[in-house]
Every structure is written in C-alpha cells, then in structure tokens.
Amino acid sequence: MSLLALEVGVGTNRFYPFRPKTPINYMPVFLDVEEPSEELRDWWWILGDAEYLPFRDRVFDLIVASHVIEHLVNPARFLMECWWVLRSGGVLELRTPNFLSVNSRADPNHKHVFNIFRLYRMLKRLGFMVVLEHSVGSLIKPKLFRALLSYAINFLCDELSVRGVKT
C-alpha cells in the first residue's frame, strides 16, 4: 500500500507556477480552485475548495499546504477539514509567511497574518501534536529554556513552517 498525500494550492501554471512539495515516496493528489495547465493534466487533480475538502474521512497520510492558509476566509475550517481527511498518525505540513515578514502583508489576497502562537493554538485545539521546524540545540539545558528559545526563533523567523501530527 502506497502512502497518499494531498497537496493543496500547489499551483497550476496558469496564474501561479506549479511548485509541488510532496516527498517522492508519496503518491500525490493535487487540489486547487482552478484547472491545471495542459502539461500538468497527467497528474491526479481535484478541483475544489480547501475549506470544504471533497474526500472521505481518514484517506491521506500527508497534507501539504504551502502558502495557502493565509489566503483562506476561514483557516480554522481548513485545519478541521485536514483533521478529518488525515489518517491516524498522518501529518499536516503548513508553511505561511510569519507576521514579521514583509511577505505577510505584500500580497493583497492575504486574508490572515499568522504568528507561531496563533498557528500553534489552532492546531492544538483540534488535537494535533505540533512540531516546529526551527529548534535550538539539544545540549542547551534546562529543557524549558530550550523550548522558550525554540519559540523565540519561530516567533522571529521570516516563514513559519509547522507540522501537525494527528494523534
């Protein structure tokens, strides 16, 4: 049985370039609000809305959403939809501009601005175990100080990269 990944808002080579981020050991399904360009039609595409994922429960092992959540009207609904379509132990990988980045406000289509604490709380409320991409060295003691430094790094970085694991 192969691992199945959903990549949301991957780009269709029409209004924005196709830039998949799904690891090669997963079979990708791409979801976007527009038809893909002709050269991309050999892939498995679904036209749909990220806030209303058109899949049954517990289908995917991985969901990748890179620079998508800030464009959504209701990002909490999107995260809830991700929870439902992920299998137990499945992973949601999110990337979005941090609130301190000029990119968070540069695009007029951005409806939301995120910081690490807001994204962390949203994921935790749904039951995800949250893993931060940026962390500090494991030799730093005590553990609480290391955690505080990790949150500080994620608070100050240009792009947030957060992984939610469905427990």
N, C-alpha and C positions, 0 to 999 in steps of 0.2 A: 504494500500500500504506500503510495507516494504522499508526501506532505503537500498540502494545498494552501496557497497564500492568496489573499485578496489585497490588491494594491489599488488604493482609492486616489483618484485625481492624478494619475501618472503622466498625463499629457497625451495629446492625440496627434501632434504635428500639424494641427490646424492653427489654433490661437496661441498655443504654447507647446514647446518641444516635448517629445516622448523621452522621459528620463526614468526608466524603471530602476527600482532599488531592491527588488526581491532577490534574495540569495539564490544561487543557481541550483541548490538542492531542493527547491520548492517548485511545484507546478503553479504558475501564476494565473490568476483571473484578474482582469483589469476592469475597474468600474469608473466611468466618467459620465458627465452630463451631455457630452457631445459624441458624435460618431468619430471613430478614428479615421485617419487618412488612409488612402488606398493601400499603401505599402505595409500598413500595420494590421490589416484585416485577417491575417492568418493566425493571429493570437486570439485567445478567448476573451472577448469583450462583452460587457454588460452595460447597457445604457441605464443609468439610474441616479438617484439622489442619495448622497452619503447619509442623510438624516433618516432615510427610510430604506435600509438595505434590503434588497429583494431576494433574500436567501432564507432557508430554513435554519433552525437553531443548531448550534454546535457542528458547523461544517468546516471551518477553517482552523489551521494550525498557527497561522500568522496573518496579521493585518498590518500593512504598511501605509501610513498616511503622512507624506512629507509635504509640508506647507499647504495643508488642506484645512485644518481645524480653524484657523483664523479667518477663513472665508465663509464659514457656515453661520446661518442665522441662529441655530441652536446647537452649539458644540456639545452640550451635555447630552442631548438626544443622540447625537452621533456616537458618543462614547458608550451609551447604553445599548445602542444597536450593535456595536462591536462586541460588547459583553455577551449578547445573545448568540451571535454567529460564531464566536470562538469556542473551540473545544476546551475541555478542562486542561489546564497546563498550557493553553495557547498564549501567544504573545502579540501584543499591540505595540507597534513601534511608531512613535509620534515625533515629528520634527516641526518646529514652528519658530519664527523669529522671537527672541526674548524682548520683553518690554523696553529694555535699554538699547536695543538695536535700532538704527535708523530705518532698517527694513521693516520693522513692525508698523511704521506709520507711512512708509513711502508709497505703498500701493493703496489707491482709493477703494479697492474692492475688499480690503481687510475690514471685517466687521468686529473683530475682537483682538485684544492685545493680551498676551499671557506672560506671567512670570512663573517661576518654578513652584511657588507655594500654591497658586491658583490651580495649576495643572495637577499637582500632587493631590490636593484635596478632592478635585473632581474624580480622579481615578480611584482614590481610596474609598470614597463614598459608594462606589459601585462594587467594591470588593477586590479590585486589582491589587496585587503586590507591586509596588513601584520600585523600579531600578533606575538610578540616574547614570547617565553616560559618563559624566565628569565626576571623578572622585579623587581623593588625596591618598598618599602613600599609606599602606597598611602598617608601616612601622611607627606611624605617629600615634602616640598614646596620650591620654586615655581615649577610649572608643567614642565617647561623647564629643570630645574636641575634634576628632577626625570627622564625625558626622556634621558638626557645625561648619567645619571648613569646606566639606563637600557641598553643603547647601549654599555657602557663600560663593563658591566657584560657579555653581549653577545659576545663582541669582545674578551674577555679573557677566556671564558669557553672552556672546552675540546671538547664538542659536540654541534653543532648548532641544535636547534630544532625550526623550524619556521612554522607557519600556514599561508597559503594564503587563503583568503575568496574571492570567485568570487562574485563581486558586480553586 
